[in-house]
Amino acid sequence: MRRTRLFPAVTLIILVALAWWLSRDRDESRDAADAAAVSVPDAFFEGFRLRSTDATGRWDYQVDSPRVAHYPEDDRWTLATPRLEAYPEEGATWHAHAEQGIAWPDEDRVELRGRVTVRRAASPVNRPLELDTENVRITPSRDYAETDAYTEVRQGVSRIQGTGARAWVAEDRVEFLSEVKGHYVPEDQ
């Protein structure tokens, strides 16, 4: 019993000491690295998974990526082919995928680059939704996203498409900016 409690504490102490030693070594070599101005990651993860809960302990979202790297010169995190699952309080889970993701934690900014797909299945409180676009800029604290690219949203056989879009996620609202076309089929009553 005592040994079981001791192992996590010893592991934590070793990890803290290792982090201190690595940061001390990195500070001494930082001047040489700054002179070279080469964009080299200072940390990376393979097989990355992040799960987050809200203040009540309810699952909020999960991010998966085969490789995540941190670049210290602009405090940027890159994610290879990120996949996101968001768990709303009501309705079906949202599933998103992009070719690349970039996040700047101190700037409240995320970019999904390349092809971006978002899917949500039907549930008792929402219709199914499919969204396809490219190069999305996200401001997480505002639940806001935008793109300048061609965007198509499909709900069942209804669809709307256009160039450029803004989305207020918490409001479940999307605004298309130009060249908008749509085809709407009312739900059976």
C-alpha positions as CSV (number, residue, x, y, z in Angstrom):
1,M,0.0,0.0,0.0
2,R,2.7,2.4,1.0
3,R,4.8,1.6,-2.0
4,T,1.8,2.4,-4.3
5,R,1.6,5.9,-2.9
6,L,5.3,6.4,-3.1
7,F,5.7,5.6,-6.8
8,P,3.7,8.6,-8.2
9,A,5.6,11.0,-5.8
10,V,9.0,9.7,-6.8
11,T,8.0,9.9,-10.5
12,L,6.8,13.5,-10.1
13,I,10.0,14.5,-8.3
14,I,12.1,13.0,-11.1
15,L,10.1,14.7,-13.8
16,V,10.3,18.1,-12.0
17,A,14.1,17.7,-11.7
18,L,14.4,16.7,-15.3
19,A,12.4,19.7,-16.5
20,W,14.5,22.1,-14.3
21,W,17.7,20.6,-15.7
22,L,16.4,20.9,-19.3
23,S,15.2,24.5,-18.9
24,R,18.6,25.5,-17.3
25,D,20.5,23.9,-20.2
26,R,18.1,25.5,-22.7
27,D,18.6,29.0,-21.2
28,E,22.4,28.7,-21.6
29,S,22.1,27.7,-25.3
30,R,19.2,30.1,-26.1
31,D,21.6,32.9,-27.3
32,A,23.2,30.6,-29.9
33,A,19.8,29.4,-31.0
34,D,18.5,32.9,-31.4
35,A,21.5,33.8,-33.5
36,A,20.7,31.0,-35.9
37,A,17.0,31.9,-36.0
38,V,16.1,28.4,-37.1
39,S,12.5,27.2,-36.4
40,V,13.1,24.1,-34.4
41,P,10.7,22.6,-32.0
42,D,11.7,22.5,-28.3
43,A,9.1,19.8,-27.5
44,F,7.0,17.3,-29.3
45,F,4.5,14.6,-28.6
46,E,3.6,11.5,-30.7
47,G,0.2,9.8,-30.3
48,F,-1.2,13.0,-28.6
49,R,-4.6,13.0,-26.9
50,L,-6.0,15.8,-24.8
51,R,-9.3,15.4,-23.0
52,S,-10.9,18.4,-21.2
53,T,-13.8,18.8,-18.9
54,D,-15.9,21.8,-18.0
55,A,-16.1,23.3,-14.5
56,T,-18.7,20.7,-13.5
57,G,-16.5,17.7,-14.6
58,R,-18.6,17.0,-17.7
59,W,-16.5,16.0,-20.8
60,D,-16.1,19.2,-22.9
61,Y,-13.8,18.1,-25.8
62,Q,-11.1,15.8,-26.9
63,V,-8.2,16.5,-29.4
64,D,-6.2,13.8,-31.0
65,S,-3.1,14.2,-33.3
66,P,-0.4,11.7,-34.3
67,R,2.2,14.5,-33.8
68,V,2.2,17.8,-31.9
69,A,5.3,20.1,-31.8
70,H,6.0,23.4,-29.9
71,Y,8.0,26.2,-31.4
72,P,9.3,28.6,-28.8
73,E,10.0,31.6,-31.0
74,D,6.3,32.5,-31.3
75,D,4.9,30.0,-28.7
76,R,3.2,28.1,-31.5
77,W,1.9,24.5,-31.2
78,T,1.4,22.6,-34.5
79,L,-0.8,19.5,-34.8
80,A,-0.6,17.1,-37.6
81,T,-4.0,16.0,-38.9
82,P,-5.9,17.0,-35.7
83,R,-9.2,15.4,-34.9
84,L,-11.6,17.1,-32.5
85,E,-14.6,15.8,-30.7
86,A,-16.7,18.4,-28.9
87,Y,-19.4,17.3,-26.4
88,P,-22.3,19.8,-26.1
89,E,-24.6,19.8,-23.1
90,E,-27.4,18.9,-25.5
91,G,-27.4,17.2,-28.9
92,A,-25.0,15.1,-30.8
93,T,-21.2,15.2,-30.5
94,W,-19.3,17.4,-33.0
95,H,-16.5,15.8,-35.0
96,A,-13.9,17.9,-36.8
97,H,-10.8,17.1,-38.8
98,A,-8.2,19.2,-40.5
99,E,-4.9,18.6,-42.4
100,Q,-3.0,20.8,-39.9
101,G,-3.7,22.7,-36.8
102,I,-1.8,25.6,-35.2
103,A,-2.5,27.1,-31.8
104,W,-1.1,30.2,-30.0
105,P,-2.3,29.7,-26.4
106,D,-1.5,33.2,-25.2
107,E,-3.3,34.8,-28.1
108,D,-6.6,32.9,-27.9
109,R,-6.1,31.9,-31.6
110,V,-6.3,28.6,-33.4
111,E,-6.0,27.9,-37.2
112,L,-7.1,24.8,-39.0
113,R,-5.2,24.7,-42.3
114,G,-5.9,22.7,-45.4
115,R,-9.2,20.9,-45.9
116,V,-11.5,21.1,-42.8
117,T,-14.5,18.9,-42.2
118,V,-17.0,19.2,-39.4
119,R,-19.8,16.6,-38.8
120,R,-22.6,16.2,-36.3
121,A,-25.1,13.3,-36.3
122,A,-28.8,13.8,-35.7
123,S,-30.2,13.8,-32.2
124,P,-33.6,14.6,-30.6
125,V,-32.5,18.2,-30.4
126,N,-30.6,18.8,-33.6
127,R,-30.5,17.8,-37.3
128,P,-27.4,16.2,-38.8
129,L,-24.9,18.7,-40.2
130,E,-21.9,18.4,-42.5
131,L,-19.5,21.3,-43.2
132,D,-16.6,21.4,-45.6
133,T,-14.2,24.3,-46.1
134,E,-10.5,25.2,-45.9
135,N,-8.3,27.4,-43.7
136,V,-10.4,28.2,-40.6
137,R,-9.4,30.9,-38.0
138,I,-10.9,30.3,-34.6
139,T,-11.1,32.5,-31.5
140,P,-12.0,29.9,-28.8
141,S,-13.0,32.3,-26.0
142,R,-15.7,33.8,-28.3
143,D,-16.8,30.5,-29.8
144,Y,-16.1,32.2,-33.1
145,A,-14.7,30.9,-36.4
146,E,-14.2,32.3,-39.9
147,T,-12.8,31.5,-43.3
148,D,-12.3,33.2,-46.6
149,A,-12.6,29.9,-48.5
150,Y,-15.5,28.2,-50.3
151,T,-17.7,26.7,-47.6
152,E,-20.6,24.2,-48.0
153,V,-23.0,23.2,-45.2
154,R,-25.4,20.3,-45.6
155,Q,-28.3,19.3,-43.4
156,G,-30.1,16.3,-44.9
157,V,-30.9,17.3,-48.5
158,S,-30.8,21.0,-47.7
159,R,-27.5,22.8,-48.4
160,I,-26.0,26.3,-48.5
161,Q,-22.7,27.2,-50.0
162,G,-20.7,30.4,-50.5
163,T,-17.3,32.0,-50.4
164,G,-16.2,33.1,-47.0
165,A,-18.1,32.4,-43.8
166,R,-18.3,33.4,-40.2
167,A,-19.7,31.1,-37.4
168,W,-20.9,31.9,-33.9
169,V,-20.8,28.3,-32.5
170,A,-22.7,28.9,-29.2
171,E,-25.5,30.6,-31.2
172,D,-25.5,27.8,-33.8
173,R,-25.3,30.6,-36.5
174,V,-23.4,30.8,-39.7
175,E,-23.1,33.8,-42.0
176,F,-21.9,33.4,-45.6
177,L,-20.1,36.4,-47.1
178,S,-20.4,36.2,-50.9
179,E,-21.5,34.1,-53.9
180,V,-24.1,32.4,-51.7
181,K,-26.3,29.7,-53.1
182,G,-28.8,27.5,-51.3
183,H,-31.3,24.7,-51.6
184,Y,-33.7,24.3,-48.7
185,V,-36.1,21.4,-48.2
186,P,-38.5,21.8,-45.3
187,E,-38.6,19.0,-42.7
188,D,-41.7,16.8,-42.7
189,Q,-44.1,17.9,-40.1
